[in-house]
Amino acid sequence: MFIDQVHIYVKAGDGGAGCASFRREAHVPKGGPDGGDGGYGGDVILEADRSVSSLIDYRFKHHFKAQRGTHGKGSRMHGARGESLVLKVPLGTQVREYDDEKRVAGEFIADLTHDGEQVVVARGGHGGKGNIHFVTSTRRAPAFAELGEPAEETWIELEMKLMADAALIGMPSVGKSSLIARMSSARPKIADYPFTTLVPNLGMVYTQEHSFVVADVPGLIEGAAEGKGLGHEFLRHIERTALLLHVLDATGGWEDRDPLEDFIKINRELERYAVELRDRPQIVVINKIDAADTDELVLRVKDYVRAKALEAVGGDEFCEELDVPPVFCVSAVTGEGLDSLIAATAQKVFELRSAAEDNTPVEYEKIWEHQRTKRDREFEVRALGGDVFAVTGKAVERMVIQTEWDNEEAIAYLQHRLEKLGVEKALIEAGARDGDEIRILNRAFAFEKAGYDYDDEEDDR
């Protein structure tokens, strides 16, 4: 089964809680704090793997969770980090955020095209700090620690786009499956009725000079760019290909169509789906040339492609930019013309790939981490009326969750963290005064301007 688009829910591991503990040993009656930190939660990581050919592993299982970190202990014993969960995906997988309620894809995350390329889609929670971190010149025996940070959890969309060098395109039943079977070791289903091919097929073609991967894309129809038939599902698979092999049926097929009209219609659909496909290099392949009375069609097609090429350069026959797509006449049944077609395709693919070669993977993790960190630190203050204000934002809400609310020292430390993040300033600018009610998540407390002087404790989260 070929699966090219799935939606999965991922949850990283929560961070372990820090420990509030004091050293207790013989002859040391007043030992200082020695609570260890909680362990970090495991991440959920997507990794491109060339041995994976489809997204079928995510067809029936949609929920994935990494391991949580363990809690810290006394004697400065830190909790163990949770094990990360690595999910293997095929090369050519694009990753986006996904809104499961609205059923729409969101922000682009990564395009995994190199073997071993990774991106963290859900980050594990930080382990809570033990009380050893909260010792200051004025607070010698802190009796509180941080709770573990809740992990990220989200829905994401995985979309696989074939990583082929050349793609066979054309109307249904023009012989694309027969051609890929002749050109490579692929063995697609072949029959004499339209839409025999329902999923793309890949084949490896070997020549003396160069080798290439060819894809047999299911037949397109007029209106494919608007999703008619299975247009969008099939068109996405030719977006990455360097070269298009546009197959025409010299006989007109079972509907007795005009092959030249088919050629024009398919090119129109390519342009309507994605403008860049209009300029994608093509080789025109007239199949079933072993049939009778095909000479006139060959001349019409060659005249047309040349006329379109001249039109693109303003009719200048000697223009250096004149690019007339080559036309090959072949027969998938007898093998006529296939050697020349394969050699020309291999050479053209080599030239195109060499011109655009870039083997350096994009560091999506750094890009996505920067975007995620910037978004996490954003918060919003809203006046609800009646001297009540609500504060929302990932970083703010995370701090509230990590706080021990039955510990006054922990609450005072939370106030310090919110002040450093700029929440207090934003509340004052919004009109908040001492005594007003502030709501964050399911917590409500009275606003009080910071009037104390904490040491500048390290807090880079």
C-alpha positions in Angstrom: 0.0 0.0 0.0 1.3 3.4 -0.9 0.6 6.1 1.7 1.7 9.6 0.9 0.0 11.9 3.5 -0.8 11.2 7.1 -1.5 13.2 10.3 0.0 12.1 13.6 -0.1 13.4 17.2 3.3 13.6 19.0 4.0 14.3 22.6 7.5 14.6 24.0 8.4 13.5 27.6 7.6 15.8 30.5 10.5 16.9 32.6 11.1 15.4 36.0 10.6 17.5 39.1 13.5 19.0 41.1 14.0 17.9 44.7 13.9 20.1 47.8 16.3 18.4 50.1 18.9 19.2 52.8 22.1 17.5 53.6 21.7 15.3 56.7 24.8 13.5 58.0 26.3 12.7 61.3 28.1 15.6 62.8 26.6 17.9 60.1 23.5 19.2 62.0 22.9 22.1 59.6 23.8 20.8 56.1 22.9 23.0 53.2 20.5 22.3 50.4 21.4 19.3 48.2 18.3 18.6 46.1 19.0 17.3 42.6 17.5 18.4 39.3 14.8 16.5 37.5 15.8 14.8 34.2 14.9 16.3 30.8 12.0 14.6 28.9 12.8 12.8 25.7 12.2 14.6 22.3 10.1 13.3 19.4 12.4 13.3 16.4 11.7 12.7 12.7 14.5 11.2 10.7 14.7 10.7 7.0 15.7 7.1 6.1 16.4 5.9 2.6 15.3 2.3 3.6 11.7 3.6 4.3 9.6 3.8 1.1 6.2 5.0 2.4 4.3 6.4 5.4 2.4 3.2 5.9 3.7 2.9 9.5 1.6 5.9 10.4 -1.5 4.7 8.6 -3.2 3.1 11.6 -1.1 4.3 14.6 -1.4 8.1 15.0 -0.3 8.8 18.6 3.4 8.7 19.6 4.9 9.6 22.9 8.5 9.9 24.2 9.7 8.9 27.7 9.5 11.4 30.6 12.4 12.4 32.7 12.7 11.0 36.2 12.6 13.2 39.4 15.6 14.5 41.2 16.6 13.2 44.6 18.6 14.3 47.6 22.4 14.2 47.8 22.5 16.1 44.5 21.3 13.1 42.6 19.9 14.3 39.3 17.1 12.5 37.5 17.8 10.5 34.3 16.8 12.0 31.0 13.9 10.4 29.2 14.7 8.4 26.0 13.9 10.3 22.8 11.5 8.7 20.3 12.9 8.7 16.7 10.3 8.2 14.0 11.6 7.1 10.6 10.1 8.7 7.4 11.0 8.4 3.7 13.3 10.8 1.9 11.2 13.6 0.5 8.9 13.9 3.5 7.6 17.5 4.2 6.6 18.3 7.7 4.0 20.9 8.7 2.0 21.8 11.8 -1.6 20.6 11.7 -4.8 21.8 13.3 -6.8 18.7 14.0 -10.0 20.7 14.8 -10.0 22.8 11.7 -8.4 20.1 9.6 -5.9 22.4 8.0 -2.1 22.4 7.7 -0.2 25.1 9.4 3.4 26.4 9.5 6.0 24.6 7.5 8.6 22.8 9.7 11.0 20.9 7.5 11.6 19.1 4.1 13.6 16.0 4.8 15.5 15.1 1.6 18.8 13.7 2.8 19.4 10.4 4.5 19.8 10.8 8.2 18.4 14.4 8.2 16.5 15.1 11.5 14.1 17.6 13.0 12.7 17.7 16.5 8.9 18.1 16.2 8.2 18.0 19.9 10.7 19.1 22.5 11.0 17.3 25.8 10.3 19.4 29.0 13.2 20.8 31.0 13.7 19.0 34.3 12.8 21.2 37.3 15.7 22.7 39.2 16.5 21.3 42.7 16.7 23.7 45.6 20.5 23.9 45.3 20.0 26.5 42.5 18.0 28.9 44.6 20.6 29.7 47.3 21.3 33.5 47.4 23.0 35.8 49.8 19.7 36.5 51.4 18.1 33.0 51.0 20.4 30.5 52.5 18.0 27.6 52.9 15.5 27.5 50.1 12.7 25.1 50.9 11.3 24.8 47.4 12.2 23.3 44.0 10.8 23.5 40.5 8.3 21.0 39.1 9.2 19.4 35.8 8.4 21.4 32.6 5.4 20.0 30.6 6.5 18.7 27.2 5.4 19.9 23.9 2.5 18.1 22.2 1.0 18.7 18.8 -0.5 17.3 15.6 1.7 17.4 12.5 1.2 16.6 8.9 3.6 14.3 7.0 3.5 14.6 3.2 5.7 12.4 1.0 6.7 13.6 -2.4 8.6 11.2 -4.5 12.3 11.8 -5.0 12.5 10.8 -8.6 14.8 12.2 -11.3 12.3 11.8 -14.1 8.6 11.3 -14.2 6.4 9.7 -16.8 3.3 11.9 -17.2 0.3 11.8 -19.5 -3.3 10.9 -19.9 -4.6 7.5 -18.7 -3.8 4.4 -20.8 -1.0 6.0 -22.9 1.4 3.3 -21.8 3.4 4.8 -19.0 3.3 1.6 -16.9 4.5 -0.4 -19.9 7.3 2.0 -20.5 8.6 2.0 -16.9 8.5 -1.8 -16.9 10.6 -1.8 -20.1 13.0 0.9 -18.9 13.6 -0.5 -15.4 13.1 -3.4 -13.1 9.8 -2.0 -11.8 6.8 -4.3 -12.3 3.6 -2.2 -12.1 0.1 -3.5 -12.8 -0.5 -3.3 -16.6 -4.0 -3.6 -18.2 -5.9 -2.2 -21.2 -8.3 0.0 -19.2 -7.8 3.5 -17.9 -6.6 4.2 -14.3 -4.9 0.9 -14.0 -2.2 2.7 -12.0 -3.6 4.1 -8.8 -0.3 4.8 -7.0 3.1 6.1 -8.2 5.7 3.5 -9.1 9.5 4.0 -9.0 12.1 2.3 -11.1 15.9 2.4 -11.3 17.2 2.8 -14.8 20.9 1.9 -15.4 23.0 3.0 -18.4 26.7 2.8 -19.1 27.3 6.5 -18.3 24.6 7.5 -15.8 21.7 6.0 -13.8 18.5 7.7 -12.8 15.2 7.0 -10.9 12.1 7.2 -13.0 8.5 7.5 -11.6 5.3 6.3 -13.3 2.7 8.8 -12.1 -1.0 7.7 -12.5 -2.8 9.3 -15.4 -3.9 12.9 -15.3 -7.1 14.3 -16.6 -8.4 17.7 -17.5 -9.2 19.6 -14.3 -6.5 17.8 -12.3 -5.1 21.1 -11.1 -8.4 21.7 -9.2 -8.3 18.2 -7.7 -10.5 16.5 -10.3 -10.0 12.8 -10.2 -7.0 12.4 -7.9 -5.2 15.4 -9.4 -3.6 16.9 -6.3 -2.5 13.5 -5.0 -0.7 12.8 -8.2 0.6 16.2 -9.2 2.5 16.6 -5.9 4.8 13.8 -6.9 6.2 15.5 -10.0 7.2 18.7 -8.1 10.7 17.4 -7.2 11.5 15.7 -10.5 14.2 17.3 -12.7 12.7 16.1 -15.9 9.3 15.3 -17.3 8.8 12.5 -19.8 5.5 13.5 -21.5 4.0 10.4 -23.0 1.5 10.5 -25.9 -0.5 7.6 -27.3 0.0 7.6 -31.1 -3.2 5.6 -31.6 -5.4 8.0 -29.6 -6.3 5.3 -27.1 -9.6 3.7 -26.5 -11.4 7.1 -26.7 -9.8 7.9 -30.0 -8.4 11.2 -28.6 -6.2 13.6 -30.4 -2.7 13.0 -28.9 -1.7 16.6 -29.6 -4.7 17.9 -27.8 -3.8 15.7 -24.9 -0.4 17.2 -24.8 -1.8 20.7 -24.7 -4.3 19.9 -22.0 -1.7 18.2 -19.7 0.7 21.1 -20.0 -2.1 23.5 -19.1 -2.9 21.5 -16.0 0.7 21.5 -14.9 0.9 25.3 -15.2 -2.3 25.8 -13.3 -1.2 23.5 -10.5 2.3 25.1 -10.1 3.7 27.9 -12.3 7.2 26.5 -12.0 6.1 23.2 -13.7 5.5 25.2 -16.9 9.2 25.7 -17.3 10.2 22.2 -16.2 12.3 20.5 -18.9 10.4 18.0 -20.9 11.1 15.1 -23.3 8.1 14.2 -25.5 7.6 10.5 -25.9 5.2 9.2 -28.6 4.4 5.7 -27.6 2.8 2.8 -29.6 4.7 3.9 -32.7 4.4 0.3 -34.0 0.8 1.1 -34.9 -0.1 2.0 -38.5 -0.4 5.6 -39.8 1.5 7.5 -37.1 3.8 9.6 -39.3 1.4 12.5 -39.6 1.0 12.7 -35.8 4.8 12.7 -35.3 5.1 15.7 -37.7 2.3 17.6 -36.0 3.8 17.1 -32.6 7.3 18.2 -33.7 5.9 21.2 -35.5 3.9 22.2 -32.4 6.7 21.9 -29.9 9.0 23.9 -32.2 6.4 26.6 -32.7 5.9 26.9 -28.9 9.6 27.2 -28.4 9.9 29.9 -31.0 6.9 31.7 -29.5 8.7 31.8 -26.1 11.7 33.6 -27.6 9.7 36.0 -29.8 10.2 34.1 -33.0 14.0 34.4 -33.1 15.1 31.1 -34.6 18.7 31.8 -33.7 18.2 32.8 -30.1 20.5 31.1 -27.7 17.6 30.5 -25.3 15.6 28.6 -27.9 14.8 25.3 -26.2 12.9 22.8 -28.4 11.9 19.7 -26.4 13.2 16.5 -28.1 10.6 14.2 -29.5 11.2 10.4 -29.3 9.1 7.8 -31.1 9.0 4.5 -29.2 7.1 1.3 -28.7 6.8 -0.3 -25.3 5.8 -3.5 -27.0 8.6 -4.0 -29.4 11.3 -1.9 -27.6 11.8 0.3 -30.6 13.5 3.7 -29.8 13.8 2.9 -26.0 17.6 2.8 -26.0 17.9 6.2 -27.5 15.2 7.6 -25.1 17.0 6.1 -22.0 20.4 7.5 -23.1 19.0 10.9 -23.7 17.0 10.9 -20.4 20.1 9.8 -18.4 22.3 12.5 -19.9 19.7 15.3 -19.4 19.0 14.3 -15.8 22.8 14.3 -15.1 23.1 17.8 -16.6 20.1 19.1 -14.6 21.1 17.6 -11.3 24.8 18.7 -11.7 23.7 22.3 -12.4 21.5 22.3 -9.3 23.6 20.1 -7.0 23.6 20.9 -3.3 24.5 18.1 -1.0 24.4 20.3 2.1 21.3 19.5 4.2 19.4 22.5 5.4 19.7 22.8 9.2 15.9 22.8 9.8 16.4 22.1 13.4 18.2 25.4 14.0 15.6 27.3 12.0 12.6 25.6 13.6 14.2 26.0 17.1 14.6 29.7 16.5 11.0 30.1 15.4 9.8 28.0 18.3 11.8 29.8 20.9 10.6 33.2 19.7 7.0 32.1 19.6 7.2 30.5 23.1 8.4 33.7 24.7 5.5 35.7 23.3 2.6 36.5 25.6 -0.5 38.5 25.6 -2.2 40.6 28.4 -6.0 41.1 28.1 -8.2 43.3 30.3 -11.3 41.3 31.1 -13.0 44.2 32.9 -13.7 44.6 36.6 -10.0 45.0 37.5 -9.3 41.5 36.1 -6.5 40.7 33.6 -5.7 37.5 31.8 -2.2 36.6 30.7 -1.6 33.9 28.0 1.5 32.5 26.4 3.5 29.3 26.4 6.4 30.5 28.5 4.2 32.2 31.1 1.9 29.2 31.4 4.9 26.9 31.7 6.3 28.8 34.6 2.9 28.6 36.4 2.7 24.9 35.9 6.2 24.4 37.3 5.4 26.3 40.5 4.6 24.7 43.8 1.5 26.7 44.8 1.5 25.6 48.4 5.0 27.1 48.9 5.3 30.8 49.5 8.9 30.9 48.5 8.1 29.2 45.2 5.3 31.7 44.5 7.7 34.6 45.2 10.2 33.1 42.8 7.5 32.8 40.1 6.8 36.6 40.5 10.5 37.2 40.0 10.5 35.1 36.8 7.4 36.8 35.4 9.0 40.2 36.1 12.2 39.2 34.2 10.1 38.0 31.3 8.4 41.5 31.1 4.9 40.4 32.2 4.8 42.9 35.1 5.7 45.8 32.8 3.0 44.7 30.3 0.4 44.5 33.1 1.2 48.0 34.3 1.0 49.3 30.7 -2.4 47.6 30.4 -3.6 49.4 33.5 -3.1 46.8 36.2 -2.7 48.2 39.8 -1.8 46.5 43.1 -4.7 44.3 44.2 -6.1 43.6 40.7 -6.8 40.0 39.9 -4.4 38.3 37.5 -5.4 35.0 35.8 -3.0 32.6 34.2 -4.4 29.2 33.2 -6.6 28.0 36.1 -4.7 30.2 38.7 -5.8 33.6 40.0 -3.8 35.9 42.2 -3.6 39.5 43.3 -1.2 41.8 41.4 1.7 43.2 43.4 4.6 45.1 42.0 7.9 43.5 42.8 9.3 45.4 45.8 12.2 43.1 46.7 15.7 42.6 45.4 16.5 39.1 44.3 20.0 38.2 43.3 20.2 37.8 39.6 19.6 34.1 39.5 20.3 32.4 36.2 17.1 31.7 34.3 17.5 31.3 30.6 14.3 29.4 29.9 
